[in-house]
Amino acid sequence: MVDGILLHQLTDLHYRKVKAFAGTSYDIVPVTVYVERARTRVKVEANVFVWKGDIELADTPWNLEDFVRDKLSTWLNIFSGAELVG
């Protein structure tokens, strides 16, 4: 099992924005995921962005405050109107 975030009901514009944000560093791979909803497993077809480069770890751990300061506004713009599940 992998914990993650599923973005649901993306429009074509959302999807194009996500792809542009990710750039050419990721392969888009179709997968089947199972989401818990009201104690029931629901099967969902989805795409994941898989890093296609060498493993590159940051020098410092991920930090919420840094994300909010540096990247949150971009993410909110990309996903405006999408449903966040997870």
PyMOL Python script that loads the backbone (N, CA, C, O; Angstrom):
from pymol import cmd

cmd.read_pdbstr("""\
ATOM      1  N   MET A   1       0.839  -1.169   0.000  1.00  0.00           N
ATOM      2  CA  MET A   1       0.000   0.000   0.000  1.00  0.00           C
ATOM      3  C   MET A   1       0.889   1.239   0.000  1.00  0.00           C
ATOM      4  O   MET A   1       1.920   1.288   0.670  1.00  0.00           O
ATOM      5  N   VAL A   2       0.467   2.223  -0.758  1.00  0.00           N
ATOM      6  CA  VAL A   2       1.187   3.494  -0.824  1.00  0.00           C
ATOM      7  C   VAL A   2       0.203   4.597  -0.500  1.00  0.00           C
ATOM      8  O   VAL A   2      -0.862   4.684  -1.110  1.00  0.00           O
ATOM      9  N   ASP A   3       0.551   5.433   0.450  1.00  0.00           N
ATOM     10  CA  ASP A   3      -0.276   6.601   0.725  1.00  0.00           C
ATOM     11  C   ASP A   3       0.031   7.657  -0.318  1.00  0.00           C
ATOM     12  O   ASP A   3       1.172   7.796  -0.758  1.00  0.00           O
ATOM     13  N   GLY A   4      -0.971   8.386  -0.703  1.00  0.00           N
ATOM     14  CA  GLY A   4      -0.752   9.436  -1.685  1.00  0.00           C
ATOM     15  C   GLY A   4      -1.970  10.310  -1.814  1.00  0.00           C
ATOM     16  O   GLY A   4      -2.918  10.207  -1.036  1.00  0.00           O
ATOM     17  N   ILE A   5      -1.934  11.159  -2.792  1.00  0.00           N
ATOM     18  CA  ILE A   5      -3.022  12.085  -3.059  1.00  0.00           C
ATOM     19  C   ILE A   5      -3.544  11.806  -4.455  1.00  0.00           C
ATOM     20  O   ILE A   5      -2.770  11.697  -5.407  1.00  0.00           O
ATOM     21  N   LEU A   6      -4.850  11.689  -4.575  1.00  0.00           N
ATOM     22  CA  LEU A   6      -5.497  11.488  -5.861  1.00  0.00           C
ATOM     23  C   LEU A   6      -6.249  12.760  -6.208  1.00  0.00           C
ATOM     24  O   LEU A   6      -7.137  13.193  -5.473  1.00  0.00           O
ATOM     25  N   LEU A   7      -5.887  13.345  -7.323  1.00  0.00           N
ATOM     26  CA  LEU A   7      -6.615  14.515  -7.811  1.00  0.00           C
ATOM     27  C   LEU A   7      -7.703  14.006  -8.735  1.00  0.00           C
ATOM     28  O   LEU A   7      -7.428  13.320  -9.720  1.00  0.00           O
ATOM     29  N   HIS A   8      -8.930  14.344  -8.411  1.00  0.00           N
ATOM     30  CA  HIS A   8     -10.094  13.804  -9.103  1.00  0.00           C
ATOM     31  C   HIS A   8     -10.795  14.936  -9.837  1.00  0.00           C
ATOM     32  O   HIS A   8     -10.771  16.084  -9.392  1.00  0.00           O
ATOM     33  N   GLN A   9     -11.402  14.616 -10.935  1.00  0.00           N
ATOM     34  CA  GLN A   9     -12.173  15.559 -11.748  1.00  0.00           C
ATOM     35  C   GLN A   9     -11.304  16.682 -12.309  1.00  0.00           C
ATOM     36  O   GLN A   9     -11.712  17.843 -12.340  1.00  0.00           O
ATOM     37  N   LEU A  10     -10.105  16.320 -12.750  1.00  0.00           N
ATOM     38  CA  LEU A  10      -9.273  17.305 -13.423  1.00  0.00           C
ATOM     39  C   LEU A  10      -9.840  17.593 -14.806  1.00  0.00           C
ATOM     40  O   LEU A  10     -10.258  16.680 -15.518  1.00  0.00           O
ATOM     41  N   THR A  11      -9.849  18.839 -15.169  1.00  0.00           N
ATOM     42  CA  THR A  11     -10.239  19.200 -16.527  1.00  0.00           C
ATOM     43  C   THR A  11      -9.028  19.013 -17.437  1.00  0.00           C
ATOM     44  O   THR A  11      -7.917  18.792 -16.954  1.00  0.00           O
ATOM     45  N   ASP A  12      -9.230  19.099 -18.730  1.00  0.00           N
ATOM     46  CA  ASP A  12      -8.106  19.029 -19.664  1.00  0.00           C
ATOM     47  C   ASP A  12      -7.097  20.127 -19.368  1.00  0.00           C
ATOM     48  O   ASP A  12      -5.890  19.910 -19.475  1.00  0.00           O
ATOM     49  N   LEU A  13      -7.588  21.311 -18.994  1.00  0.00           N
ATOM     50  CA  LEU A  13      -6.696  22.425 -18.664  1.00  0.00           C
ATOM     51  C   LEU A  13      -5.857  22.090 -17.436  1.00  0.00           C
ATOM     52  O   LEU A  13      -4.654  22.349 -17.431  1.00  0.00           O
ATOM     53  N   HIS A  14      -6.470  21.515 -16.380  1.00  0.00           N
ATOM     54  CA  HIS A  14      -5.707  21.108 -15.192  1.00  0.00           C
ATOM     55  C   HIS A  14      -4.603  20.136 -15.587  1.00  0.00           C
ATOM     56  O   HIS A  14      -3.450  20.287 -15.181  1.00  0.00           O
ATOM     57  N   TYR A  15      -4.971  19.135 -16.385  1.00  0.00           N
ATOM     58  CA  TYR A  15      -4.028  18.093 -16.767  1.00  0.00           C
ATOM     59  C   TYR A  15      -2.852  18.693 -17.554  1.00  0.00           C
ATOM     60  O   TYR A  15      -1.697  18.343 -17.315  1.00  0.00           O
ATOM     61  N   ARG A  16      -3.156  19.586 -18.480  1.00  0.00           N
ATOM     62  CA  ARG A  16      -2.083  20.237 -19.244  1.00  0.00           C
ATOM     63  C   ARG A  16      -1.185  21.054 -18.323  1.00  0.00           C
ATOM     64  O   ARG A  16       0.031  21.082 -18.514  1.00  0.00           O
ATOM     65  N   LYS A  17      -1.767  21.721 -17.328  1.00  0.00           N
ATOM     66  CA  LYS A  17      -0.965  22.504 -16.380  1.00  0.00           C
ATOM     67  C   LYS A  17      -0.051  21.603 -15.550  1.00  0.00           C
ATOM     68  O   LYS A  17       1.111  21.936 -15.319  1.00  0.00           O
ATOM     69  N   VAL A  18      -0.581  20.460 -15.103  1.00  0.00           N
ATOM     70  CA  VAL A  18       0.228  19.519 -14.321  1.00  0.00           C
ATOM     71  C   VAL A  18       1.388  19.015 -15.175  1.00  0.00           C
ATOM     72  O   VAL A  18       2.527  18.958 -14.711  1.00  0.00           O
ATOM     73  N   LYS A  19       1.100  18.650 -16.419  1.00  0.00           N
ATOM     74  CA  LYS A  19       2.152  18.164 -17.312  1.00  0.00           C
ATOM     75  C   LYS A  19       3.200  19.244 -17.559  1.00  0.00           C
ATOM     76  O   LYS A  19       4.395  18.952 -17.587  1.00  0.00           O
ATOM     77  N   ALA A  20       2.764  20.478 -17.737  1.00  0.00           N
ATOM     78  CA  ALA A  20       3.716  21.576 -17.957  1.00  0.00           C
ATOM     79  C   ALA A  20       4.557  21.815 -16.709  1.00  0.00           C
ATOM     80  O   ALA A  20       5.758  22.068 -16.805  1.00  0.00           O
ATOM     81  N   PHE A  21       3.932  21.738 -15.546  1.00  0.00           N
ATOM     82  CA  PHE A  21       4.642  21.933 -14.281  1.00  0.00           C
ATOM     83  C   PHE A  21       5.685  20.835 -14.081  1.00  0.00           C
ATOM     84  O   PHE A  21       6.799  21.111 -13.635  1.00  0.00           O
ATOM     85  N   ALA A  22       5.331  19.602 -14.406  1.00  0.00           N
ATOM     86  CA  ALA A  22       6.248  18.473 -14.234  1.00  0.00           C
ATOM     87  C   ALA A  22       7.369  18.500 -15.264  1.00  0.00           C
ATOM     88  O   ALA A  22       8.473  18.027 -14.996  1.00  0.00           O
ATOM     89  N   GLY A  23       7.092  19.045 -16.425  1.00  0.00           N
ATOM     90  CA  GLY A  23       8.104  19.105 -17.464  1.00  0.00           C
ATOM     91  C   GLY A  23       8.396  17.739 -18.054  1.00  0.00           C
ATOM     92  O   GLY A  23       7.552  16.843 -18.015  1.00  0.00           O
ATOM     93  N   THR A  24       9.584  17.582 -18.596  1.00  0.00           N
ATOM     94  CA  THR A  24       9.960  16.331 -19.257  1.00  0.00           C
ATOM     95  C   THR A  24      10.677  15.374 -18.320  1.00  0.00           C
ATOM     96  O   THR A  24      11.192  14.347 -18.762  1.00  0.00           O
ATOM     97  N   SER A  25      10.719  15.690 -17.049  1.00  0.00           N
ATOM     98  CA  SER A  25      11.440  14.861 -16.073  1.00  0.00           C
ATOM     99  C   SER A  25      10.649  13.647 -15.600  1.00  0.00           C
ATOM    100  O   SER A  25      11.172  12.816 -14.857  1.00  0.00           O
ATOM    101  N   TYR A  26       9.395  13.541 -16.025  1.00  0.00           N
ATOM    102  CA  TYR A  26       8.530  12.460 -15.547  1.00  0.00           C
ATOM    103  C   TYR A  26       7.895  11.712 -16.709  1.00  0.00           C
ATOM    104  O   TYR A  26       7.571  12.304 -17.739  1.00  0.00           O
ATOM    105  N   ASP A  27       7.719  10.402 -16.535  1.00  0.00           N
ATOM    106  CA  ASP A  27       6.885   9.609 -17.427  1.00  0.00           C
ATOM    107  C   ASP A  27       5.503   9.539 -16.802  1.00  0.00           C
ATOM    108  O   ASP A  27       5.370   9.461 -15.581  1.00  0.00           O
ATOM    109  N   ILE A  28       4.476   9.568 -17.637  1.00  0.00           N
ATOM    110  CA  ILE A  28       3.104   9.439 -17.154  1.00  0.00           C
ATOM    111  C   ILE A  28       2.694   7.989 -17.376  1.00  0.00           C
ATOM    112  O   ILE A  28       2.686   7.505 -18.508  1.00  0.00           O
ATOM    113  N   VAL A  29       2.350   7.291 -16.277  1.00  0.00           N
ATOM    114  CA  VAL A  29       2.085   5.862 -16.313  1.00  0.00           C
ATOM    115  C   VAL A  29       0.666   5.594 -15.802  1.00  0.00           C
ATOM    116  O   VAL A  29       0.321   6.020 -14.700  1.00  0.00           O
ATOM    117  N   PRO A  30      -0.165   4.890 -16.591  1.00  0.00           N
ATOM    118  CA  PRO A  30      -1.508   4.547 -16.111  1.00  0.00           C
ATOM    119  C   PRO A  30      -1.437   3.457 -15.032  1.00  0.00           C
ATOM    120  O   PRO A  30      -0.661   2.508 -15.145  1.00  0.00           O
ATOM    121  N   VAL A  31      -2.253   3.610 -13.992  1.00  0.00           N
ATOM    122  CA  VAL A  31      -2.299   2.647 -12.893  1.00  0.00           C
ATOM    123  C   VAL A  31      -3.739   2.485 -12.417  1.00  0.00           C
ATOM    124  O   VAL A  31      -4.608   3.303 -12.719  1.00  0.00           O
ATOM    125  N   THR A  32      -3.967   1.420 -11.674  1.00  0.00           N
ATOM    126  CA  THR A  32      -5.237   1.235 -10.977  1.00  0.00           C
ATOM    127  C   THR A  32      -4.974   1.466  -9.501  1.00  0.00           C
ATOM    128  O   THR A  32      -4.063   0.872  -8.925  1.00  0.00           O
ATOM    129  N   VAL A  33      -5.774   2.331  -8.891  1.00  0.00           N
ATOM    130  CA  VAL A  33      -5.628   2.593  -7.460  1.00  0.00           C
ATOM    131  C   VAL A  33      -6.948   2.270  -6.766  1.00  0.00           C
ATOM    132  O   VAL A  33      -8.009   2.237  -7.390  1.00  0.00           O
ATOM    133  N   TYR A  34      -6.857   2.038  -5.484  1.00  0.00           N
ATOM    134  CA  TYR A  34      -8.040   1.770  -4.674  1.00  0.00           C
ATOM    135  C   TYR A  34      -8.129   2.844  -3.609  1.00  0.00           C
ATOM    136  O   TYR A  34      -7.179   3.079  -2.862  1.00  0.00           O
ATOM    137  N   VAL A  35      -9.274   3.489  -3.548  1.00  0.00           N
ATOM    138  CA  VAL A  35      -9.510   4.594  -2.625  1.00  0.00           C
ATOM    139  C   VAL A  35     -10.533   4.153  -1.597  1.00  0.00           C
ATOM    140  O   VAL A  35     -11.538   3.530  -1.940  1.00  0.00           O
ATOM    141  N   GLU A  36     -10.281   4.474  -0.335  1.00  0.00           N
ATOM    142  CA  GLU A  36     -11.246   4.182   0.724  1.00  0.00           C
ATOM    143  C   GLU A  36     -12.268   5.308   0.784  1.00  0.00           C
ATOM    144  O   GLU A  36     -11.924   6.470   0.997  1.00  0.00           O
ATOM    145  N   ARG A  37     -13.529   4.941   0.591  1.00  0.00           N
ATOM    146  CA  ARG A  37     -14.622   5.910   0.705  1.00  0.00           C
ATOM    147  C   ARG A  37     -15.712   5.285   1.549  1.00  0.00           C
ATOM    148  O   ARG A  37     -16.283   4.254   1.193  1.00  0.00           O
ATOM    149  N   ALA A  38     -15.990   5.926   2.676  1.00  0.00           N
ATOM    150  CA  ALA A  38     -17.032   5.425   3.576  1.00  0.00           C
ATOM    151  C   ALA A  38     -16.817   3.944   3.885  1.00  0.00           C
ATOM    152  O   ALA A  38     -17.750   3.142   3.828  1.00  0.00           O
ATOM    153  N   ARG A  39     -15.569   3.596   4.215  1.00  0.00           N
ATOM    154  CA  ARG A  39     -15.172   2.223   4.571  1.00  0.00           C
ATOM    155  C   ARG A  39     -15.361   1.207   3.445  1.00  0.00           C
ATOM    156  O   ARG A  39     -15.475   0.007   3.694  1.00  0.00           O
ATOM    157  N   THR A  40     -15.391   1.695   2.215  1.00  0.00           N
ATOM    158  CA  THR A  40     -15.509   0.830   1.055  1.00  0.00           C
ATOM    159  C   THR A  40     -14.355   1.140   0.105  1.00  0.00           C
ATOM    160  O   THR A  40     -14.033   2.302  -0.145  1.00  0.00           O
ATOM    161  N   ARG A  41     -13.734   0.072  -0.424  1.00  0.00           N
ATOM    162  CA  ARG A  41     -12.666   0.270  -1.406  1.00  0.00           C
ATOM    163  C   ARG A  41     -13.277   0.507  -2.773  1.00  0.00           C
ATOM    164  O   ARG A  41     -14.111  -0.271  -3.237  1.00  0.00           O
ATOM    165  N   VAL A  42     -12.854   1.591  -3.415  1.00  0.00           N
ATOM    166  CA  VAL A  42     -13.338   1.944  -4.741  1.00  0.00           C
ATOM    167  C   VAL A  42     -12.157   1.892  -5.711  1.00  0.00           C
ATOM    168  O   VAL A  42     -11.113   2.494  -5.461  1.00  0.00           O
ATOM    169  N   LYS A  43     -12.331   1.167  -6.819  1.00  0.00           N
ATOM    170  CA  LYS A  43     -11.296   1.047  -7.843  1.00  0.00           C
ATOM    171  C   LYS A  43     -11.345   2.281  -8.752  1.00  0.00           C
ATOM    172  O   LYS A  43     -12.412   2.663  -9.233  1.00  0.00           O
ATOM    173  N   VAL A  44     -10.178   2.902  -8.981  1.00  0.00           N
ATOM    174  CA  VAL A  44     -10.098   4.103  -9.801  1.00  0.00           C
ATOM    175  C   VAL A  44      -8.926   3.966 -10.769  1.00  0.00           C
ATOM    176  O   VAL A  44      -7.825   3.587 -10.367  1.00  0.00           O
ATOM    177  N   GLU A  45      -9.159   4.270 -12.023  1.00  0.00           N
ATOM    178  CA  GLU A  45      -8.073   4.326 -13.004  1.00  0.00           C
ATOM    179  C   GLU A  45      -7.448   5.713 -12.910  1.00  0.00           C
ATOM    180  O   GLU A  45      -8.159   6.716 -12.863  1.00  0.00           O
ATOM    181  N   ALA A  46      -6.118   5.769 -12.883  1.00  0.00           N
ATOM    182  CA  ALA A  46      -5.430   7.042 -12.696  1.00  0.00           C
ATOM    183  C   ALA A  46      -4.114   7.034 -13.467  1.00  0.00           C
ATOM    184  O   ALA A  46      -3.718   6.018 -14.040  1.00  0.00           O
ATOM    185  N   ASN A  47      -3.457   8.162 -13.470  1.00  0.00           N
ATOM    186  CA  ASN A  47      -2.108   8.284 -14.016  1.00  0.00           C
ATOM    187  C   ASN A  47      -1.186   8.746 -12.899  1.00  0.00           C
ATOM    188  O   ASN A  47      -1.573   9.555 -12.056  1.00  0.00           O
ATOM    189  N   VAL A  48       0.036   8.228 -12.900  1.00  0.00           N
ATOM    190  CA  VAL A  48       1.042   8.707 -11.955  1.00  0.00           C
ATOM    191  C   VAL A  48       2.199   9.300 -12.752  1.00  0.00           C
ATOM    192  O   VAL A  48       2.499   8.875 -13.867  1.00  0.00           O
ATOM    193  N   PHE A  49       2.829  10.284 -12.150  1.00  0.00           N
ATOM    194  CA  PHE A  49       4.014  10.884 -12.738  1.00  0.00           C
ATOM    195  C   PHE A  49       5.214  10.221 -12.083  1.00  0.00           C
ATOM    196  O   PHE A  49       5.428  10.368 -10.880  1.00  0.00           O
ATOM    197  N   VAL A  50       6.004   9.485 -12.875  1.00  0.00           N
ATOM    198  CA  VAL A  50       7.137   8.728 -12.365  1.00  0.00           C
ATOM    199  C   VAL A  50       8.424   9.419 -12.804  1.00  0.00           C
ATOM    200  O   VAL A  50       8.673   9.598 -13.996  1.00  0.00           O
ATOM    201  N   TRP A  51       9.234   9.803 -11.822  1.00  0.00           N
ATOM    202  CA  TRP A  51      10.515  10.456 -12.082  1.00  0.00           C
ATOM    203  C   TRP A  51      11.363   9.556 -12.958  1.00  0.00           C
ATOM    204  O   TRP A  51      11.528   8.380 -12.636  1.00  0.00           O
ATOM    205  N   LYS A  52      11.907  10.066 -14.056  1.00  0.00           N
ATOM    206  CA  LYS A  52      12.675   9.223 -14.957  1.00  0.00           C
ATOM    207  C   LYS A  52      14.174   9.496 -14.913  1.00  0.00           C
ATOM    208  O   LYS A  52      14.933   8.963 -15.722  1.00  0.00           O
ATOM    209  N   GLY A  53      14.589  10.315 -13.978  1.00  0.00           N
ATOM    210  CA  GLY A  53      16.009  10.579 -13.833  1.00  0.00           C
ATOM    211  C   GLY A  53      16.630   9.725 -12.750  1.00  0.00           C
ATOM    212  O   GLY A  53      15.977   8.863 -12.162  1.00  0.00           O
ATOM    213  N   ASP A  54      17.890   9.974 -12.499  1.00  0.00           N
ATOM    214  CA  ASP A  54      18.551   9.318 -11.379  1.00  0.00           C
ATOM    215  C   ASP A  54      17.934   9.826 -10.088  1.00  0.00           C
ATOM    216  O   ASP A  54      17.335  10.901 -10.046  1.00  0.00           O
ATOM    217  N   ILE A  55      18.092   9.041  -9.045  1.00  0.00           N
ATOM    218  CA  ILE A  55      17.577   9.467  -7.739  1.00  0.00           C
ATOM    219  C   ILE A  55      18.365  10.690  -7.285  1.00  0.00           C
ATOM    220  O   ILE A  55      19.592  10.661  -7.195  1.00  0.00           O
ATOM    221  N   GLU A  56      17.644  11.749  -7.006  1.00  0.00           N
ATOM    222  CA  GLU A  56      18.262  12.977  -6.517  1.00  0.00           C
ATOM    223  C   GLU A  56      17.543  13.376  -5.235  1.00  0.00           C
ATOM    224  O   GLU A  56      16.400  13.830  -5.276  1.00  0.00           O
ATOM    225  N   LEU A  57      18.189  13.213  -4.134  1.00  0.00           N
ATOM    226  CA  LEU A  57      17.583  13.577  -2.867  1.00  0.00           C
ATOM    227  C   LEU A  57      18.017  14.977  -2.479  1.00  0.00           C
ATOM    228  O   LEU A  57      19.155  15.384  -2.714  1.00  0.00           O
ATOM    229  N   ALA A  58      17.100  15.692  -1.891  1.00  0.00           N
ATOM    230  CA  ALA A  58      17.418  17.044  -1.423  1.00  0.00           C
ATOM    231  C   ALA A  58      18.379  16.957  -0.245  1.00  0.00           C
ATOM    232  O   ALA A  58      18.435  15.947   0.457  1.00  0.00           O
ATOM    233  N   ASP A  59      19.127  18.025  -0.045  1.00  0.00           N
ATOM    234  CA  ASP A  59      20.051  18.086   1.081  1.00  0.00           C
ATOM    235  C   ASP A  59      19.324  18.190   2.418  1.00  0.00           C
ATOM    236  O   ASP A  59      19.862  17.821   3.462  1.00  0.00           O
ATOM    237  N   THR A  60      18.091  18.698   2.370  1.00  0.00           N
ATOM    238  CA  THR A  60      17.312  18.882   3.592  1.00  0.00           C
ATOM    239  C   THR A  60      15.961  18.187   3.438  1.00  0.00           C
ATOM    240  O   THR A  60      15.489  18.017   2.314  1.00  0.00           O
ATOM    241  N   PRO A  61      15.333  17.783   4.535  1.00  0.00           N
ATOM    242  CA  PRO A  61      14.016  17.148   4.458  1.00  0.00           C
ATOM    243  C   PRO A  61      12.967  18.126   3.930  1.00  0.00           C
ATOM    244  O   PRO A  61      13.115  19.342   4.050  1.00  0.00           O
ATOM    245  N   TRP A  62      11.897  17.567   3.340  1.00  0.00           N
ATOM    246  CA  TRP A  62      10.781  18.387   2.895  1.00  0.00           C
ATOM    247  C   TRP A  62      10.227  19.135   4.092  1.00  0.00           C
ATOM    248  O   TRP A  62      10.143  18.588   5.192  1.00  0.00           O
ATOM    249  N   ASN A  63       9.848  20.387   3.878  1.00  0.00           N
ATOM    250  CA  ASN A  63       9.384  21.236   4.968  1.00  0.00           C
ATOM    251  C   ASN A  63       8.118  21.964   4.532  1.00  0.00           C
ATOM    252  O   ASN A  63       8.097  22.623   3.492  1.00  0.00           O
ATOM    253  N   LEU A  64       7.058  21.839   5.341  1.00  0.00           N
ATOM    254  CA  LEU A  64       5.783  22.458   4.995  1.00  0.00           C
ATOM    255  C   LEU A  64       5.904  23.973   4.849  1.00  0.00           C
ATOM    256  O   LEU A  64       5.366  24.547   3.903  1.00  0.00           O
ATOM    257  N   GLU A  65       6.595  24.613   5.762  1.00  0.00           N
ATOM    258  CA  GLU A  65       6.718  26.073   5.700  1.00  0.00           C
ATOM    259  C   GLU A  65       7.415  26.523   4.413  1.00  0.00           C
ATOM    260  O   GLU A  65       7.023  27.520   3.805  1.00  0.00           O
ATOM    261  N   ASP A  66       8.454  25.780   4.002  1.00  0.00           N
ATOM    262  CA  ASP A  66       9.139  26.099   2.747  1.00  0.00           C
ATOM    263  C   ASP A  66       8.200  25.916   1.555  1.00  0.00           C
ATOM    264  O   ASP A  66       8.175  26.737   0.639  1.00  0.00           O
ATOM    265  N   PHE A  67       7.427  24.824   1.581  1.00  0.00           N
ATOM    266  CA  PHE A  67       6.486  24.567   0.497  1.00  0.00           C
ATOM    267  C   PHE A  67       5.456  25.691   0.408  1.00  0.00           C
ATOM    268  O   PHE A  67       5.179  26.194  -0.680  1.00  0.00           O
ATOM    269  N   VAL A  68       4.888  26.084   1.550  1.00  0.00           N
ATOM    270  CA  VAL A  68       3.879  27.149   1.561  1.00  0.00           C
ATOM    271  C   VAL A  68       4.484  28.445   1.029  1.00  0.00           C
ATOM    272  O   VAL A  68       3.862  29.139   0.225  1.00  0.00           O
ATOM    273  N   ARG A  69       5.683  28.766   1.474  1.00  0.00           N
ATOM    274  CA  ARG A  69       6.335  30.011   1.064  1.00  0.00           C
ATOM    275  C   ARG A  69       6.706  29.999  -0.419  1.00  0.00           C
ATOM    276  O   ARG A  69       6.506  30.993  -1.117  1.00  0.00           O
ATOM    277  N   ASP A  70       7.250  28.866  -0.905  1.00  0.00           N
ATOM    278  CA  ASP A  70       7.857  28.847  -2.232  1.00  0.00           C
ATOM    279  C   ASP A  70       6.984  28.277  -3.345  1.00  0.00           C
ATOM    280  O   ASP A  70       7.154  28.655  -4.504  1.00  0.00           O
ATOM    281  N   LYS A  71       6.049  27.370  -3.021  1.00  0.00           N
ATOM    282  CA  LYS A  71       5.368  26.637  -4.090  1.00  0.00           C
ATOM    283  C   LYS A  71       3.852  26.575  -3.993  1.00  0.00           C
ATOM    284  O   LYS A  71       3.192  26.233  -4.974  1.00  0.00           O
ATOM    285  N   LEU A  72       3.288  26.892  -2.852  1.00  0.00           N
ATOM    286  CA  LEU A  72       1.849  26.702  -2.665  1.00  0.00           C
ATOM    287  C   LEU A  72       1.021  27.489  -3.673  1.00  0.00           C
ATOM    288  O   LEU A  72       0.051  26.957  -4.214  1.00  0.00           O
ATOM    289  N   SER A  73       1.375  28.723  -3.934  1.00  0.00           N
ATOM    290  CA  SER A  73       0.555  29.524  -4.854  1.00  0.00           C
ATOM    291  C   SER A  73       0.536  28.908  -6.246  1.00  0.00           C
ATOM    292  O   SER A  73      -0.493  28.952  -6.921  1.00  0.00           O
ATOM    293  N   THR A  74       1.653  28.334  -6.691  1.00  0.00           N
ATOM    294  CA  THR A  74       1.683  27.668  -7.998  1.00  0.00           C
ATOM    295  C   THR A  74       0.775  26.455  -8.000  1.00  0.00           C
ATOM    296  O   THR A  74       0.009  26.259  -8.944  1.00  0.00           O
ATOM    297  N   TRP A  75       0.847  25.620  -6.940  1.00  0.00           N
ATOM    298  CA  TRP A  75      -0.006  24.429  -6.845  1.00  0.00           C
ATOM    299  C   TRP A  75      -1.483  24.803  -6.794  1.00  0.00           C
ATOM    300  O   TRP A  75      -2.308  24.144  -7.427  1.00  0.00           O
ATOM    301  N   LEU A  76      -1.829  25.856  -6.045  1.00  0.00           N
ATOM    302  CA  LEU A  76      -3.232  26.274  -5.971  1.00  0.00           C
ATOM    303  C   LEU A  76      -3.724  26.741  -7.326  1.00  0.00           C
ATOM    304  O   LEU A  76      -4.872  26.485  -7.691  1.00  0.00           O
ATOM    305  N   ASN A  77      -2.883  27.413  -8.067  1.00  0.00           N
ATOM    306  CA  ASN A  77      -3.257  27.860  -9.407  1.00  0.00           C
ATOM    307  C   ASN A  77      -3.477  26.670 -10.335  1.00  0.00           C
ATOM    308  O   ASN A  77      -4.449  26.643 -11.090  1.00  0.00           O
ATOM    309  N   ILE A  78      -2.582  25.689 -10.283  1.00  0.00           N
ATOM    310  CA  ILE A  78      -2.692  24.520 -11.148  1.00  0.00           C
ATOM    311  C   ILE A  78      -3.962  23.733 -10.853  1.00  0.00           C
ATOM    312  O   ILE A  78      -4.660  23.319 -11.778  1.00  0.00           O
ATOM    313  N   PHE A  79      -4.268  23.521  -9.582  1.00  0.00           N
ATOM    314  CA  PHE A  79      -5.349  22.615  -9.209  1.00  0.00           C
ATOM    315  C   PHE A  79      -6.651  23.314  -8.830  1.00  0.00           C
ATOM    316  O   PHE A  79      -7.541  22.676  -8.266  1.00  0.00           O
ATOM    317  N   SER A  80      -6.783  24.573  -9.117  1.00  0.00           N
ATOM    318  CA  SER A  80      -8.000  25.305  -8.803  1.00  0.00           C
ATOM    319  C   SER A  80      -9.203  24.616  -9.437  1.00  0.00           C
ATOM    320  O   SER A  80      -9.243  24.436 -10.654  1.00  0.00           O
ATOM    321  N   GLY A  81     -10.181  24.229  -8.623  1.00  0.00           N
ATOM    322  CA  GLY A  81     -11.392  23.581  -9.113  1.00  0.00           C
ATOM    323  C   GLY A  81     -11.353  22.072  -9.108  1.00  0.00           C
ATOM    324  O   GLY A  81     -12.377  21.433  -9.350  1.00  0.00           O
ATOM    325  N   ALA A  82     -10.193  21.477  -8.837  1.00  0.00           N
ATOM    326  CA  ALA A  82     -10.096  20.010  -8.802  1.00  0.00           C
ATOM    327  C   ALA A  82     -10.489  19.516  -7.416  1.00  0.00           C
ATOM    328  O   ALA A  82     -10.411  20.259  -6.438  1.00  0.00           O
ATOM    329  N   GLU A  83     -10.908  18.271  -7.339  1.00  0.00           N
ATOM    330  CA  GLU A  83     -11.242  17.651  -6.063  1.00  0.00           C
ATOM    331  C   GLU A  83     -10.030  16.882  -5.560  1.00  0.00           C
ATOM    332  O   GLU A  83      -9.469  16.060  -6.284  1.00  0.00           O
ATOM    333  N   LEU A  84      -9.627  17.145  -4.327  1.00  0.00           N
ATOM    334  CA  LEU A  84      -8.492  16.471  -3.713  1.00  0.00           C
ATOM    335  C   LEU A  84      -9.007  15.310  -2.883  1.00  0.00           C
ATOM    336  O   LEU A  84      -9.828  15.499  -1.985  1.00  0.00           O
ATOM    337  N   VAL A  85      -8.524  14.101  -3.181  1.00  0.00           N
ATOM    338  CA  VAL A  85      -8.949  12.896  -2.477  1.00  0.00           C
ATOM    339  C   VAL A  85      -7.731  12.234  -1.881  1.00  0.00           C
ATOM    340  O   VAL A  85      -6.736  12.054  -2.583  1.00  0.00           O
ATOM    341  N   GLY A  86      -7.767  11.861  -0.603  1.00  0.00           N
ATOM    342  CA  GLY A  86      -6.630  11.146  -0.028  1.00  0.00           C
ATOM    343  C   GLY A  86      -6.252  11.630   1.323  1.00  0.00           C
ATOM    344  O   GLY A  86      -5.308  11.114   1.922  1.00  0.00           O
TER     345      GLY A  86
END
""", "prot")
cmd.dss("prot")
cmd.show_as("cartoon", "prot")
cmd.util.cbc("prot")
cmd.orient("prot")
